[in-house]
Amino acid sequence: MAGRDWRLVGAPNARDLGGLPAADGRRVRAGRLLRTAALGRLTDDDLPVLGGLAPACVVDLRDASEQAVAPPDRLVGDPRVVHLPVYDPAHPVFTYISAVLLGHDLSAYRELAAEGMPAAMGAIYRWFVTGESARAGFGAAVRLAAEPMNLPLLFHCSAGKDRTGWLSVVLLTALGVDEDAIRADYLRHNELTESLREVLLAAMTRRQPELDPATARPLLEVRPDYLDAAYDEVRRVHGSFGAYLRDGLGVGDEVVAALRANLLE
């Protein structure tokens, strides 16, 4: 598909949202919306590729605590970097997931562990819709994407799958992309990261031998049920995605019109 023929070795799930069919028979412009994982593990060979993409603005959805334990993003040129943390350190599911990822003691999370990681991920996706920092961060990111000065816009979190995935859903929905196409892009993460996922899973279980791989695997994947949890929360709280954009994210008709004017062809 147009705009999707580049790869970053250090961010294997990176992709351009260009080419997707959108409102009024138009398509998302190639090279305008770029979604990736965090850029700290880009290789030297990745840097010319990133330079060719020439992002004018980089939106980082990570919390400062995540940035502190990760390699600094490797950037090319002088893009505007905007930090919009979508994170709640007091949310028990966030702390549980962090403990699993970092190999910390999980004894304090027996109840969450009993419910299972897919249930925890569903709770996070519902929080994406209602959480205060989630609504603030996603809404601000959409408004940035509506301004030509910020294009091309590159956005990422840590793994580039959940927060980045939901922001992609929000942007593409506002652009009038069909839900089936949005789901297909969301689920591409699994295909693009298959080998990396197995390496990560092996490393996690080596570091924490008591960790059941069946517990960790759902954390490293995206699943239709996760996306369904967010969609269900949108309908429960707002009734429609349009109302969620307007009332939940502060993205009104003028912003949607600007998005479509600048990002569709």
N, C-alpha and C positions, 0 to 999 in steps of 0.2 A: 504494500500500500504506500502511496506517496508520502514522503517525509519520514518513512520508517526504516531506512536502509543504513542507519549508522548504529554502531555499537560502542559501548564503553566497557572495557574489560573489568575495571574496578567498580562498575555499577551495572551489572549485567541486565537488570530489569529496566534500564533507561529506555525511554522511547518518546517519540514525537506523537502528539495527538492529532497531527495534521492528516487530512484525507478522509476522516470519518464523515459520513453523510449527516447533514444537519437540517435546520429549518429551511423551508421554502425551496427545496431542491438544491441547496447550496452545500458546501463542504467546509470543514475546518481547515483554515490555511495551514500549510506546512511550515514548520520552522518558527511557529509563534508560541506554542504551549509545549513545554518540555518537562517531562516528569522523570525523576531519577531517585536513586537512593542517595544517602549522604556522599559527598564528593571527596572525603578524606582518603579513600583507598584507590583513587584513580592512579593509573600507571603513567609513566612518562609518555608512552605512546598514546594514551587517552587525551593528553592535554591539547595536541593540535586538533583533535576531533572536537573537543569542547570549544576551542578557539574558533573553529569554523561555524559552530552553532551560534556563537556570539550573543549569549544572553545579556540583555540590558539590565535585568533585575533577577536576583536569586532570592527566593522565599524559603526560609529555613523554619520548619514547623517544630523543631526539637526544643525541649526545655534546656536551660543552661546546664543542668546536671548531666544531661545526655551529651552535650557538647564537650563537657569537661573530661569525659572518659574516652572520647573518640578522637581520631586524628583530625587536625584542622582541615577544613575543606580546601581542596586545591582548585584555585580559580585562575582563569586566564583573562587578561585585560583588567578592566576596572568596573565590573558590574555593581549596580546598587545592591547591597545585601540587606534584606529586611528580615528581622527575627520576629516571628509570630508564633510563640510557643503554644501548642495545643497539647496540654498536659495538666494533670491534676495530681500533685504529690500526695494528697490526702485520700485519693480514691483507692480503696483496698485492692481493686483489680490491677491498677497500675503498679502498686508495690509488689503484688504477687508475680506479675509478669516480669518485672525487673529482677526479682529474686531468682526466678527460673533462668533468665538470660545470663545473669551474673554468677550463677552457681552458689547462691547464698542458701542458708538453712531455710527449709520450707516448712518446718514444724509448726510455725505460727499460722500457716495457711491451709490447715487440714480441711476445713470446711469448703474453701474454694477449690482445693484439689479434688475433693469428693464430687463436686458438681461437674468438674471436667474443664479442660482448657477451651473446648468449643463454646461452652456456656460463658466463660470469662471473656472470650473474644466478642461474643454477642453483646455482652454488657458494655464493652468498650465502644462498640459501634452505635449502640443506643445513646451512649454518652456523647458521641460525636454530634448528635442532633440537639441535645439539650444542655450539655455542659457549658458553663459560662465562658471559659477560655476557648473552648471549641467553637462556639458561635462567634466570638470576637475574632479569632484567628482565621477561620474559614471566610467569614464575611469580609475582613480586610483584604485577604488574598484575592478574592473575586473582584473587589473594587480596584485593586492594583492591576489586575489583568485587563480591566476595561480601559486603561489609560495607555495610549500609544507609546508614551515615553518609556514604559516598562516592558516593551516587547522587543525581542523574544523574552518571555517569562519562563524561568526554570524554577521548579518547586520540588522540595524534597523533605523527608523526615529522616529517620535513621535507616530503616530497611527499604523505604520507598514503596510500601505496600498497603498500609492501613490508613494513616492520616493522609498520605499522598494519594492513596486510592480513593478516599472519600472526597478529597478536594477535586480530583479528576471527575468524579461523578457529578459533583455540584456544578463545575464549569461546563461540562458537556451537556448536562440537562438544561442549563440556562441557554446554551447555544442551540437547543432543539434537537440534539442527537437522540436517536431511538434507544430505548432502554436495552434492547437486545445487544446493540453495538457497544453500549456502555459496559454491560456485563462482560462481553467478550474481551474488551480491553482490560477490565479489572482482573479477569481470570488469567490473562497472559502472564502475570507474574509467576505462576507456578511453572509454566513451560520454560520461561527464560532463566529461572534460577534453580532448575532441578539438580544439577550437579553441585552447585554451591550449597544448596539446602542439605544434601547428604553430608557434605564436609562439616557444616555447622552442627548438624545433629550428632555426628561422631565426636566432635570436639566437646560438645556439651555433656555427653554421657561419659566421656573420659574424665572430665573435670568433676563431674558429680555422678559417680557410679550408681547411686541409688535412684537416679532419675530415670523413670520409665520413658523410653523413646516415644511411646504412645501419648504421653503427656506433652512432650515438647513439640512433636511434629505439627500439631494444629497451630502452634504459635508461629511457625516458620512458613505457613501456607496462607493463601487466601481461599475462602470457600463461599459458595453461593449463600449459605446460611448467614454468614457474617453480614453480607450486603443486605439480605432480607431483613435482618434485625434493624438496620438503620432505616430502610424504607418503611418498615412497619411503624417505627417510632415517628417518622415524619407524618405518616397518616394519622397516628394516634394523637399527636400533639397539635398538628397544624391542618390536617385534613387533606392537604395537597402539597405538591412540591413547590408550586408557585407561592403559596402562602408561607411555606418554610423559608424560601428565599427572601420574601418581603419582610415577614414578621420575625423570623428567627435570625436571619443574617443581615438584615438591613439592606438587602439588595433589591431596589425598586425597579420599576419599568425603565427608567432612564439609564440605569446601569446595565440592564439586560440589553437594551437597544445599543448601547455603546459597545458591549461585548460582541454583539452580532455584526456591528459595522466594522469593527477592527479585526475580528478573528474569523470571519466567514468569507468565502469567495464564491 
